Amino acid sequence: MAPNARPRSILESLGEEIIRIITPVSLCMLLVVILVSVLNTDSSSSYSASATSIATIAYSESSSDSSWDKFLGALLNSLVFVAVVTLVTFLLVLLFYFRCTKFLKYYMGFSSFVVLGFMGGEIAVFLIEKYSIPIDCITFLVVLFNFAVVGVLAVFMTKIAIIVTQGYLVLIGMLVAYWFTLLPEWTTWVLLVAMALYDLAAVLLPVGPLRLLVELAISRDEDIPALVYEARPVNCNDSGSTGGVPQRRVWRDRRGEDSVNGSNHNSNGNSVSGENVNPESNSTLNATAVPDSDSDSNSVVIGHTDTSLVRAEEGRVPERDAELSAPLIGGRMNIPPHQPEDDASSESVMLEGIGLGSSGAIKLGLGDFIFYSVLVGRAAMYDFMTVYACYLAIIAGLGVTLILLALYQKALPALPVSIALGVLFYLLTRLLLEVFVVQCSLNLLMF
């Protein structure tokens, strides 16, 4: 590192990480609000009233029902929906346990095709009818089919530009979220709270299905076949240390490779150790550099077994050491140059990679996108003042969750904090703030 170069603080790196995950979430919510504002007409309302889904299979809300009956019916609908989601998630864990990975990928691809083709096509028909867009059926079907096929390939193929993949993931979240906004009002709000509680239990409980799925993937050194948005990682290294070459960090489960390839590993000089950034913990992990020709950055797969941390720059290991940093995983690690091999093997780097993607990037499940957007979309059906309040509450909750991810260095549910703040701000804005603002406007009060 250059002697006069000022190292970047953890707050600067953390801010960039948060912005790179908040931007797509905000875009998804904005698109849902626009769709709700444009398509919230009699045609979509009649369609939602006649449609039956898993979320409304137990109770069909009617305007003549009392508030208590609506609440009980919405609670019953939410319990049924959460039960179905739990069973499906445990089935996913079971299939992943028996290594039915190809089947899961095909299923995810088919689901993405259905969302883009059928749900997206229905919304496109609504827009065509509203704005009287002249288009024939054949052209519409050809364009829709190509749109859906390219979306499936973009999400499940690695050779496509990452911005295309991220764009299609945002579109999928937007389409599903819009259809959730067509649910009855009471069912929607109770379902949001129920899914936040389910997310909390599924991730944090020892027998939670999401926690079992993540731990199983880590122990096998495999990726989970799921719709997950991965933000580009922030390069926090100083340019003087690497000569302007992008630096990539790689972790891989070593298992028994150290005993077999230990001599080759030491002779090639591919391992670098760092100082312990979490002395209170006893678990350690190492890593090896594995070039990845299919993507711009190497994949990050964390295991609970021992590994060694290394640094790869454009497929090669540099001669001199520099700094490694992972803003949302741990603190900055200064690696002393010319460290003896015995000392290097005894040092440990405390990094928990659950919830992180390639090169330490943050991963956020598409379900979080969906339910954030559902909350804002439902608020848009009432008033835009509640939209602003709910949006700020959701972003604040997401920021709190990301900061907690940096502190606890483990998988955390992204729904509970944001949904709790969003629902609270919706109620406060609708019951208190709106009344206050209306009275001030009627009495011509300025403040």
ZADO-216915 format. One record per residue (C-alpha): residue in one letter; residue number from 0; y, z, x. Coordinates in nm, 4 decimals. Example, Ala and Ser with C-alpha at 12.3 -4.5 7.8 and 13.67 -1.06 7.14 Angstrom:
2
VOMI;type;seq;py;pz;px
VOMI;A;0;-0.4500;0.7800;1.2300;
VOMI;S;1;-0.1060;0.7140;1.3670;
//
This chain:
447
VOMI;type;seq;py;pz;px
VOMI;M;0;0.0000;0.0000;0.0000;
VOMI;A;1;0.3489;-0.0795;0.1284;
VOMI;P;2;0.5236;0.2297;0.2683;
VOMI;N;3;0.8383;0.1776;0.0562;
VOMI;A;4;0.6596;0.0777;-0.2651;
VOMI;R;5;0.6973;0.3242;-0.5485;
VOMI;P;6;0.3642;0.3921;-0.7213;
VOMI;R;7;0.3638;0.3446;-1.0949;
VOMI;S;8;0.3453;0.6602;-1.2977;
VOMI;I;9;0.0697;0.7312;-1.5464;
VOMI;L;10;0.3245;0.7176;-1.8306;
VOMI;E;11;0.4191;0.3592;-1.7459;
VOMI;S;12;0.0565;0.2477;-1.7373;
VOMI;L;13;-0.0270;0.4411;-2.0498;
VOMI;G;14;0.2641;0.2814;-2.2336;
VOMI;E;15;0.1437;-0.0685;-2.1502;
VOMI;E;16;-0.2087;0.0151;-2.2628;
VOMI;I;17;-0.0788;0.1467;-2.5957;
VOMI;I;18;0.1419;-0.1584;-2.6521;
VOMI;R;19;-0.1468;-0.3972;-2.5897;
VOMI;I;20;-0.3532;-0.2353;-2.8646;
VOMI;I;21;-0.0660;-0.1614;-3.1054;
VOMI;T;22;0.0554;-0.5224;-3.1083;
VOMI;P;23;-0.2562;-0.6755;-3.2723;
VOMI;V;24;-0.2829;-0.3820;-3.5133;
VOMI;S;25;0.0783;-0.4341;-3.6190;
VOMI;L;26;0.0215;-0.8073;-3.6567;
VOMI;C;27;-0.2813;-0.7509;-3.8782;
VOMI;M;28;-0.0894;-0.5086;-4.0990;
VOMI;L;29;0.2056;-0.7489;-4.1214;
VOMI;L;30;-0.0181;-1.0355;-4.2352;
VOMI;V;31;-0.1805;-0.8168;-4.5008;
VOMI;V;32;0.1586;-0.7045;-4.6313;
VOMI;I;33;0.2717;-1.0676;-4.6518;
VOMI;L;34;-0.0440;-1.1689;-4.8386;
VOMI;V;35;-0.0124;-0.8786;-5.0800;
VOMI;S;36;0.3539;-0.9574;-5.1449;
VOMI;V;37;0.2838;-1.3267;-5.2005;
VOMI;L;38;-0.0474;-1.3122;-5.3877;
VOMI;N;39;0.0026;-0.9933;-5.5909;
VOMI;T;40;0.0138;-1.1961;-5.9136;
VOMI;D;41;-0.1718;-1.2050;-6.2407;
VOMI;S;42;-0.4411;-1.4371;-6.1021;
VOMI;S;43;-0.5411;-1.2076;-5.8160;
VOMI;S;44;-0.5164;-0.9015;-6.0407;
VOMI;S;45;-0.7464;-1.0564;-6.2992;
VOMI;Y;46;-0.9884;-1.1581;-6.0236;
VOMI;S;47;-0.9993;-0.8044;-5.8848;
VOMI;A;48;-1.0521;-0.6603;-6.2308;
VOMI;S;49;-1.3510;-0.8857;-6.2982;
VOMI;A;50;-1.5044;-0.8572;-5.9489;
VOMI;T;51;-1.7714;-0.5958;-5.8789;
VOMI;S;52;-1.8496;-0.4712;-5.5289;
VOMI;I;53;-2.0259;-0.1833;-5.3618;
VOMI;A;54;-1.7007;0.0147;-5.3710;
VOMI;T;55;-1.6823;-0.0104;-5.7527;
VOMI;I;56;-2.0493;-0.0133;-5.8472;
VOMI;A;57;-2.0560;0.3480;-5.9693;
VOMI;Y;58;-1.7315;0.3563;-6.1660;
VOMI;S;59;-1.4989;0.0907;-6.3042;
VOMI;E;60;-1.1443;0.2190;-6.3322;
VOMI;S;61;-0.9587;0.1625;-6.6572;
VOMI;S;62;-0.5925;0.2140;-6.7406;
VOMI;S;63;-0.6873;0.4203;-7.0436;
VOMI;D;64;-0.8724;0.6807;-6.8347;
VOMI;S;65;-0.7053;1.0068;-6.7450;
VOMI;S;66;-0.6025;1.0869;-6.3888;
VOMI;W;67;-0.8837;1.3381;-6.3527;
VOMI;D;68;-1.1426;1.0848;-6.4691;
VOMI;K;69;-1.0010;0.8281;-6.2272;
VOMI;F;70;-1.0226;1.0768;-5.9423;
VOMI;L;71;-1.3830;1.1707;-6.0203;
VOMI;G;72;-1.4794;0.8054;-6.0573;
VOMI;A;73;-1.3053;0.7146;-5.7319;
VOMI;L;74;-1.4804;1.0031;-5.5564;
VOMI;L;75;-1.8166;0.8793;-5.6847;
VOMI;N;76;-1.7404;0.5258;-5.5707;
VOMI;S;77;-1.6425;0.6525;-5.2267;
VOMI;L;78;-1.9599;0.8581;-5.1908;
VOMI;V;79;-2.1717;0.5554;-5.2767;
VOMI;F;80;-1.9795;0.3346;-5.0343;
VOMI;V;81;-2.0017;0.5864;-4.7473;
VOMI;A;82;-2.3731;0.6352;-4.8135;
VOMI;V;83;-2.4337;0.2605;-4.7946;
VOMI;V;84;-2.2293;0.2328;-4.4742;
VOMI;T;85;-2.4228;0.5234;-4.3211;
VOMI;L;86;-2.7596;0.3675;-4.4062;
VOMI;V;87;-2.6526;0.0303;-4.2678;
VOMI;T;88;-2.5259;0.1913;-3.9478;
VOMI;F;89;-2.8525;0.3804;-3.8961;
VOMI;L;90;-3.0376;0.0538;-3.9586;
VOMI;L;91;-2.8205;-0.1050;-3.6909;
VOMI;V;92;-2.9123;0.1771;-3.4503;
VOMI;L;93;-3.2810;0.1281;-3.5318;
VOMI;L;94;-3.2676;-0.2463;-3.4723;
VOMI;F;95;-3.0758;-0.1960;-3.1501;
VOMI;Y;96;-3.3323;0.0640;-3.0409;
VOMI;F;97;-3.6114;-0.1893;-3.0847;
VOMI;R;98;-3.4062;-0.4462;-2.8907;
VOMI;C;99;-3.3411;-0.6816;-3.1817;
VOMI;T;100;-3.0183;-0.7837;-3.0147;
VOMI;K;101;-3.0427;-1.1546;-3.0934;
VOMI;F;102;-3.0986;-1.0823;-3.4614;
VOMI;L;103;-2.7940;-0.8548;-3.4668;
VOMI;K;104;-2.5794;-1.1182;-3.2990;
VOMI;Y;105;-2.6940;-1.3838;-3.5454;
VOMI;Y;106;-2.6219;-1.1477;-3.8325;
VOMI;M;107;-2.2746;-1.0696;-3.6984;
VOMI;G;108;-2.2090;-1.4402;-3.6561;
VOMI;F;109;-2.3212;-1.5116;-4.0121;
VOMI;S;110;-2.1004;-1.2307;-4.1418;
VOMI;S;111;-1.8016;-1.3703;-3.9540;
VOMI;F;112;-1.8726;-1.7165;-4.0972;
VOMI;V;113;-1.8860;-1.5734;-4.4505;
VOMI;V;114;-1.5585;-1.3865;-4.4037;
VOMI;L;115;-1.3754;-1.6858;-4.2558;
VOMI;G;116;-1.5349;-1.9457;-4.4821;
VOMI;F;117;-1.5617;-1.7806;-4.8223;
VOMI;M;118;-1.3017;-1.5036;-4.8172;
VOMI;G;119;-1.0599;-1.7151;-4.6168;
VOMI;G;120;-1.1261;-2.0128;-4.8438;
VOMI;E;121;-1.0556;-1.8076;-5.1568;
VOMI;I;122;-0.7252;-1.6870;-5.0153;
VOMI;A;123;-0.6410;-2.0431;-4.9128;
VOMI;V;124;-0.7062;-2.1558;-5.2718;
VOMI;F;125;-0.4690;-1.8852;-5.3984;
VOMI;L;126;-0.1992;-2.0075;-5.1587;
VOMI;I;127;-0.2582;-2.3722;-5.2525;
VOMI;E;128;-0.2247;-2.2907;-5.6216;
VOMI;K;129;0.0880;-2.0805;-5.5735;
VOMI;Y;130;0.2780;-2.3288;-5.3580;
VOMI;S;131;0.1232;-2.6460;-5.5109;
VOMI;I;132;0.0112;-2.7814;-5.1746;
VOMI;P;133;-0.1246;-3.1380;-5.2118;
VOMI;I;134;-0.4706;-3.1524;-5.0531;
VOMI;D;135;-0.7997;-3.3072;-5.1619;
VOMI;C;136;-1.1295;-3.1196;-5.1799;
VOMI;I;137;-1.3005;-3.3088;-4.8972;
VOMI;T;138;-1.0206;-3.2468;-4.6481;
VOMI;F;139;-0.9990;-2.8832;-4.7524;
VOMI;L;140;-1.3731;-2.8284;-4.7056;
VOMI;V;141;-1.3803;-3.0038;-4.3686;
VOMI;V;142;-1.0857;-2.8046;-4.2377;
VOMI;L;143;-1.2284;-2.4792;-4.3737;
VOMI;F;144;-1.5729;-2.5455;-4.2224;
VOMI;N;145;-1.4267;-2.6238;-3.8808;
VOMI;F;146;-1.2031;-2.3198;-3.9024;
VOMI;A;147;-1.5015;-2.0931;-3.9749;
VOMI;V;148;-1.7279;-2.2470;-3.7090;
VOMI;V;149;-1.4629;-2.2267;-3.4379;
VOMI;G;150;-1.4012;-1.8645;-3.5366;
VOMI;V;151;-1.7687;-1.7731;-3.4964;
VOMI;L;152;-1.7838;-1.9449;-3.1581;
VOMI;A;153;-1.4606;-1.7779;-3.0462;
VOMI;V;154;-1.5809;-1.4301;-3.1363;
VOMI;F;155;-1.9336;-1.4547;-2.9968;
VOMI;M;156;-1.8895;-1.6890;-2.6982;
VOMI;T;157;-1.7403;-1.5763;-2.3668;
VOMI;K;158;-1.6142;-1.9116;-2.2382;
VOMI;I;159;-1.3333;-1.9370;-2.4933;
VOMI;A;160;-0.9836;-1.8157;-2.4090;
VOMI;I;161;-0.9433;-1.4469;-2.4849;
VOMI;I;162;-0.6267;-1.5064;-2.6876;
VOMI;V;163;-0.8254;-1.7271;-2.9280;
VOMI;T;164;-1.0911;-1.4588;-2.9651;
VOMI;Q;165;-0.8304;-1.1912;-3.0264;
VOMI;G;166;-0.6528;-1.4111;-3.2791;
VOMI;Y;167;-0.9688;-1.4720;-3.4810;
VOMI;L;168;-1.0559;-1.1020;-3.4753;
VOMI;V;169;-0.7128;-1.0219;-3.6182;
VOMI;L;170;-0.7648;-1.2884;-3.8870;
VOMI;I;171;-1.1063;-1.1483;-3.9807;
VOMI;G;172;-0.9578;-0.8003;-4.0116;
VOMI;M;173;-0.6711;-0.9356;-4.2207;
VOMI;L;174;-0.9020;-1.1220;-4.4628;
VOMI;V;175;-1.1326;-0.8244;-4.5199;
VOMI;A;176;-0.8375;-0.5855;-4.5559;
VOMI;Y;177;-0.6759;-0.8031;-4.8202;
VOMI;W;178;-0.9907;-0.7991;-5.0322;
VOMI;F;179;-1.0051;-0.4208;-5.0034;
VOMI;T;180;-0.6523;-0.4038;-5.1436;
VOMI;L;181;-0.7853;-0.5646;-5.4630;
VOMI;L;182;-0.9829;-0.2478;-5.5386;
VOMI;P;183;-0.8453;-0.0073;-5.8020;
VOMI;E;184;-0.5703;0.2215;-5.6775;
VOMI;W;185;-0.7507;0.5543;-5.7043;
VOMI;T;186;-1.0676;0.4120;-5.5504;
VOMI;T;187;-0.8707;0.2683;-5.2594;
VOMI;W;188;-0.6986;0.5936;-5.1646;
VOMI;V;189;-1.0073;0.8119;-5.1988;
VOMI;L;190;-1.2105;0.5544;-5.0059;
VOMI;L;191;-0.9613;0.5614;-4.7183;
VOMI;V;192;-0.9895;0.9389;-4.6883;
VOMI;A;193;-1.3683;0.9247;-4.7175;
VOMI;M;194;-1.3967;0.6615;-4.4428;
VOMI;A;195;-1.1730;0.8670;-4.2140;
VOMI;L;196;-1.4022;1.1678;-4.2605;
VOMI;Y;197;-1.7083;0.9489;-4.2080;
VOMI;D;198;-1.5602;0.8089;-3.8865;
VOMI;L;199;-1.4959;1.1610;-3.7637;
VOMI;A;200;-1.8541;1.2683;-3.8289;
VOMI;A;201;-2.0208;0.9456;-3.7088;
VOMI;V;202;-1.8497;0.9567;-3.3690;
VOMI;L;203;-1.8319;1.3280;-3.2869;
VOMI;L;204;-2.1491;1.4746;-3.4362;
VOMI;P;205;-2.4546;1.4740;-3.2053;
VOMI;V;206;-2.6569;1.2929;-3.4725;
VOMI;G;207;-2.3727;1.0623;-3.5773;
VOMI;P;208;-2.4874;0.6994;-3.6015;
VOMI;L;209;-2.1959;0.5601;-3.4016;
VOMI;R;210;-2.2457;0.8167;-3.1276;
VOMI;L;211;-2.6182;0.7413;-3.1128;
VOMI;L;212;-2.5417;0.3705;-3.0935;
VOMI;V;213;-2.2925;0.4114;-2.8089;
VOMI;E;214;-2.5162;0.6445;-2.6108;
VOMI;L;215;-2.8104;0.4073;-2.6537;
VOMI;A;216;-2.6019;0.1147;-2.5300;
VOMI;I;217;-2.4830;0.3155;-2.2291;
VOMI;S;218;-2.8328;0.4278;-2.1350;
VOMI;R;219;-2.9541;0.0659;-2.1458;
VOMI;D;220;-2.6514;-0.0838;-1.9763;
VOMI;E;221;-2.5981;-0.3230;-2.2694;
VOMI;D;222;-2.3135;-0.4282;-2.4940;
VOMI;I;223;-2.3123;-0.3341;-2.8603;
VOMI;P;224;-2.3311;-0.6450;-3.0810;
VOMI;A;225;-2.0347;-0.5681;-3.3027;
VOMI;L;226;-1.6912;-0.6955;-3.3986;
VOMI;V;227;-1.4704;-0.5120;-3.1515;
VOMI;Y;228;-1.1187;-0.5985;-3.0389;
VOMI;E;229;-1.0749;-0.5679;-2.6643;
VOMI;A;230;-0.7245;-0.5569;-2.5206;
VOMI;R;231;-0.6453;-0.7050;-2.1817;
VOMI;P;232;-0.6484;-0.4334;-1.9143;
VOMI;V;233;-0.3324;-0.3316;-1.7338;
VOMI;N;234;-0.3261;-0.3985;-1.3595;
VOMI;C;235;-0.1757;-0.0794;-1.2233;
VOMI;N;236;-0.2149;-0.1565;-0.8537;
VOMI;D;237;0.0811;-0.2274;-0.6355;
VOMI;S;238;0.1203;-0.5857;-0.5282;
VOMI;G;239;0.1478;-0.4912;-0.1646;
VOMI;S;240;-0.1983;-0.3409;-0.1572;
VOMI;T;241;-0.3789;-0.6483;-0.2763;
VOMI;G;242;-0.1505;-0.9281;-0.1740;
VOMI;G;243;-0.0807;-1.0292;-0.5317;
VOMI;V;244;-0.4484;-1.0880;-0.6107;
VOMI;P;245;-0.5576;-0.9382;-0.9449;
VOMI;Q;246;-0.7840;-0.6417;-0.8926;
VOMI;R;247;-1.0879;-0.5717;-1.1050;
VOMI;R;248;-1.2930;-0.2565;-1.1430;
VOMI;V;249;-1.6617;-0.2671;-1.2206;
VOMI;W;250;-1.9063;0.0035;-1.3168;
VOMI;R;251;-2.2744;-0.0594;-1.3688;
VOMI;D;252;-2.5738;0.1641;-1.4300;
VOMI;R;253;-2.7627;0.1908;-1.1037;
VOMI;R;254;-3.0791;0.3708;-1.2175;
VOMI;G;255;-3.3269;0.3216;-0.9325;
VOMI;E;256;-3.1382;0.0551;-0.7380;
VOMI;D;257;-3.0035;0.3016;-0.4821;
VOMI;S;258;-3.3505;0.3812;-0.3530;
VOMI;V;259;-3.4548;0.0167;-0.3389;
VOMI;N;260;-3.1409;-0.1537;-0.2115;
VOMI;G;261;-2.9790;0.1390;-0.0363;
VOMI;S;262;-2.9930;-0.0132;0.3093;
VOMI;N;263;-2.8484;-0.3455;0.1985;
VOMI;H;264;-2.5794;-0.1687;-0.0006;
VOMI;N;265;-2.4681;0.0373;0.2992;
VOMI;S;266;-2.4842;-0.2457;0.5514;
VOMI;N;267;-2.2707;-0.4791;0.3403;
VOMI;G;268;-2.0037;-0.2133;0.2997;
VOMI;N;269;-1.9605;-0.2745;-0.0720;
VOMI;S;270;-1.9170;0.0877;-0.1795;
VOMI;V;271;-1.5968;0.2856;-0.1780;
VOMI;S;272;-1.5700;0.6414;-0.3022;
VOMI;G;273;-1.2680;0.8177;-0.4458;
VOMI;E;274;-1.1569;1.1732;-0.4797;
VOMI;N;275;-1.2719;1.3716;-0.7775;
VOMI;V;276;-1.0068;1.3541;-1.0477;
VOMI;N;277;-1.1757;1.6056;-1.2745;
VOMI;P;278;-1.3096;1.8947;-1.0660;
VOMI;E;279;-1.4055;2.1010;-1.3706;
VOMI;S;280;-1.6797;1.8620;-1.4747;
VOMI;N;281;-2.0178;1.8422;-1.3044;
VOMI;S;282;-2.1300;1.4945;-1.4112;
VOMI;T;283;-2.0659;1.2026;-1.1749;
VOMI;L;284;-2.1190;0.8307;-1.1844;
VOMI;N;285;-2.1001;0.5458;-0.9349;
VOMI;A;286;-2.0608;0.1706;-0.9595;
VOMI;T;287;-2.1336;-0.1553;-0.7821;
VOMI;A;288;-1.9412;-0.4794;-0.7815;
VOMI;V;289;-2.1094;-0.7507;-0.9821;
VOMI;P;290;-1.9345;-1.0874;-0.9968;
VOMI;D;291;-1.8945;-1.2290;-1.3453;
VOMI;S;292;-1.8579;-1.6045;-1.3699;
VOMI;D;293;-1.8284;-1.6134;-1.7482;
VOMI;S;294;-1.5009;-1.4267;-1.7853;
VOMI;D;295;-1.1775;-1.3542;-1.6064;
VOMI;S;296;-1.2746;-0.9953;-1.5390;
VOMI;N;297;-1.5973;-0.8172;-1.4738;
VOMI;S;298;-1.7516;-0.6193;-1.7546;
VOMI;V;299;-1.7380;-0.2429;-1.7534;
VOMI;V;300;-2.0593;-0.0746;-1.8568;
VOMI;I;301;-2.0818;0.2978;-1.8079;
VOMI;G;302;-2.4022;0.4940;-1.7647;
VOMI;H;303;-2.4786;0.8605;-1.7268;
VOMI;T;304;-2.6710;0.8067;-1.4035;
VOMI;D;305;-2.5234;0.8048;-1.0539;
VOMI;T;306;-2.3427;0.4962;-0.9253;
VOMI;S;307;-2.0759;0.4134;-0.6658;
VOMI;L;308;-1.7215;0.2913;-0.7356;
VOMI;V;309;-1.6122;-0.0332;-0.5771;
VOMI;R;310;-1.3316;-0.2819;-0.6028;
VOMI;A;311;-1.3657;-0.6594;-0.6401;
VOMI;E;312;-1.0836;-0.9086;-0.6058;
VOMI;E;313;-1.1615;-1.2618;-0.7243;
VOMI;G;314;-1.5276;-1.2216;-0.6344;
VOMI;R;315;-1.4766;-1.0655;-0.2908;
VOMI;V;316;-1.4363;-0.7135;-0.1571;
VOMI;P;317;-1.1192;-0.6616;0.0509;
VOMI;E;318;-1.1282;-0.5273;0.4014;
VOMI;R;319;-0.8826;-0.2450;0.3576;
VOMI;D;320;-0.8700;0.0153;0.0842;
VOMI;A;321;-0.6025;0.0504;-0.1794;
VOMI;E;322;-0.5391;0.2442;-0.4989;
VOMI;L;323;-0.7509;0.2402;-0.8098;
VOMI;S;324;-0.6182;0.3540;-1.1415;
VOMI;A;325;-0.7402;0.3599;-1.4976;
VOMI;P;326;-0.4529;0.4855;-1.7139;
VOMI;L;327;-0.6578;0.5797;-2.0192;
VOMI;I;328;-0.9609;0.7021;-1.8258;
VOMI;G;329;-0.8291;0.9283;-1.5580;
VOMI;G;330;-0.5583;0.9848;-1.3029;
VOMI;R;331;-0.4661;0.7711;-1.0068;
VOMI;M;332;-0.7155;0.7896;-0.7217;
VOMI;N;333;-0.6022;0.7502;-0.3617;
VOMI;I;334;-0.8878;0.6275;-0.1443;
VOMI;P;335;-0.8456;0.7278;0.2207;
VOMI;P;336;-0.9150;0.4487;0.4703;
VOMI;H;337;-1.2021;0.4579;0.7191;
VOMI;Q;338;-1.3862;0.7338;0.5371;
VOMI;P;339;-1.7279;0.8119;0.6894;
VOMI;E;340;-2.0312;0.7045;0.4964;
VOMI;D;341;-2.1672;1.0567;0.4605;
VOMI;D;342;-1.8415;1.1797;0.3112;
VOMI;A;343;-1.8279;0.8807;0.0818;
VOMI;S;344;-2.1665;0.9523;-0.0645;
VOMI;S;345;-2.0729;1.3124;-0.1360;
VOMI;E;346;-1.7480;1.2335;-0.3185;
VOMI;S;347;-1.7505;1.1568;-0.6883;
VOMI;V;348;-1.5223;0.9697;-0.9282;
VOMI;M;349;-1.4993;1.1196;-1.2730;
VOMI;L;350;-1.4637;0.8340;-1.5193;
VOMI;E;351;-1.5977;0.8281;-1.8697;
VOMI;G;352;-1.6062;0.4717;-1.9967;
VOMI;I;353;-1.7072;0.5210;-2.3588;
VOMI;G;354;-1.4655;0.3253;-2.5710;
VOMI;L;355;-1.3535;0.1047;-2.2849;
VOMI;G;356;-1.4164;-0.2635;-2.2351;
VOMI;S;357;-1.4100;-0.4995;-1.9378;
VOMI;S;358;-1.1951;-0.3864;-1.6459;
VOMI;G;359;-1.1168;-0.0590;-1.8216;
VOMI;A;360;-0.9574;-0.2223;-2.1254;
VOMI;I;361;-0.9419;-0.0346;-2.4537;
VOMI;K;362;-1.1823;-0.1320;-2.7292;
VOMI;L;363;-1.0929;-0.0784;-3.0932;
VOMI;G;364;-1.3385;-0.1471;-3.3722;
VOMI;L;365;-1.2402;-0.4048;-3.6301;
VOMI;G;366;-1.2978;-0.1486;-3.9042;
VOMI;D;367;-0.9955;0.0418;-3.7765;
VOMI;F;368;-0.7847;-0.2728;-3.8128;
VOMI;I;369;-0.9142;-0.3176;-4.1666;
VOMI;F;370;-0.8473;0.0305;-4.3007;
VOMI;Y;371;-0.5069;0.0567;-4.1321;
VOMI;S;372;-0.4107;-0.2679;-4.3051;
VOMI;V;373;-0.5599;-0.1564;-4.6372;
VOMI;L;374;-0.3377;0.1511;-4.6363;
VOMI;V;375;-0.0237;-0.0503;-4.5612;
VOMI;G;376;-0.1228;-0.3243;-4.8069;
VOMI;R;377;-0.1747;-0.0718;-5.0865;
VOMI;A;378;0.1648;0.0801;-5.0030;
VOMI;A;379;0.3200;-0.2686;-5.0246;
VOMI;M;380;0.2058;-0.2898;-5.3875;
VOMI;Y;381;0.4413;-0.0040;-5.4697;
VOMI;D;382;0.7533;-0.0282;-5.2543;
VOMI;F;383;0.8576;-0.1458;-4.9089;
VOMI;M;384;1.0026;0.1936;-4.8281;
VOMI;T;385;0.6508;0.3353;-4.8373;
VOMI;V;386;0.5357;0.0433;-4.6197;
VOMI;Y;387;0.7783;0.1398;-4.3426;
VOMI;A;388;0.6797;0.5058;-4.3630;
VOMI;C;389;0.3059;0.4323;-4.3624;
VOMI;Y;390;0.3378;0.1871;-4.0742;
VOMI;L;391;0.5217;0.4380;-3.8560;
VOMI;A;392;0.2673;0.7058;-3.9455;
VOMI;I;393;-0.0290;0.4820;-3.8572;
VOMI;I;394;0.1232;0.3757;-3.5247;
VOMI;A;395;0.2022;0.7380;-3.4420;
VOMI;G;396;-0.1549;0.8380;-3.5240;
VOMI;L;397;-0.2948;0.5570;-3.3120;
VOMI;G;398;-0.0752;0.6624;-3.0226;
VOMI;V;399;-0.1963;1.0202;-3.0558;
VOMI;T;400;-0.5561;0.8968;-3.0582;
VOMI;L;401;-0.5042;0.6921;-2.7414;
VOMI;I;402;-0.3441;0.9879;-2.5664;
VOMI;L;403;-0.6400;1.2039;-2.6690;
VOMI;L;404;-0.8670;0.9334;-2.5261;
VOMI;A;405;-0.6881;0.9720;-2.1933;
VOMI;L;406;-0.7252;1.3504;-2.2051;
VOMI;Y;407;-1.0826;1.3915;-2.3270;
VOMI;Q;408;-1.2213;1.0728;-2.1663;
VOMI;K;409;-1.4821;1.0161;-2.4379;
VOMI;A;410;-1.5278;0.8086;-2.7504;
VOMI;L;411;-1.2913;0.9203;-3.0252;
VOMI;P;412;-1.2613;0.8130;-3.3893;
VOMI;A;413;-0.9475;0.6079;-3.4472;
VOMI;L;414;-0.9203;0.6550;-3.8236;
VOMI;P;415;-0.8743;1.0282;-3.8970;
VOMI;V;416;-0.5316;1.0926;-3.7415;
VOMI;S;417;-0.3750;0.7637;-3.8549;
VOMI;I;418;-0.5197;0.7758;-4.2073;
VOMI;A;419;-0.4201;1.1403;-4.2535;
VOMI;L;420;-0.0625;1.0724;-4.1428;
VOMI;G;421;-0.0457;0.7509;-4.3437;
VOMI;V;422;-0.1626;0.9099;-4.6684;
VOMI;L;423;0.0668;1.2097;-4.6127;
VOMI;F;424;0.3707;0.9932;-4.5470;
VOMI;Y;425;0.2878;0.7744;-4.8476;
VOMI;L;426;0.2846;1.0746;-5.0790;
VOMI;L;427;0.5980;1.2270;-4.9277;
VOMI;T;428;0.7859;0.8974;-4.9445;
VOMI;R;429;0.6777;0.8198;-5.2987;
VOMI;L;430;0.7316;1.1682;-5.4404;
VOMI;L;431;1.0293;1.2944;-5.2389;
VOMI;L;432;1.2094;1.0386;-5.0249;
VOMI;E;433;1.2276;0.7666;-5.2885;
VOMI;V;434;1.3693;1.0059;-5.5475;
VOMI;F;435;1.6287;1.1277;-5.2979;
VOMI;V;436;1.7347;0.7762;-5.1946;
VOMI;V;437;1.7556;0.6526;-5.5550;
VOMI;Q;438;1.9725;0.9464;-5.6576;
VOMI;C;439;2.2001;0.8898;-5.3594;
VOMI;S;440;2.2328;0.5224;-5.4494;
VOMI;L;441;2.3064;0.5923;-5.8154;
VOMI;N;442;2.5750;0.8440;-5.7252;
VOMI;L;443;2.7183;0.6229;-5.4500;
VOMI;L;444;2.6540;0.8792;-5.1786;
VOMI;M;445;2.6641;0.7665;-4.8163;
VOMI;F;446;2.5074;0.9550;-4.5322;
//
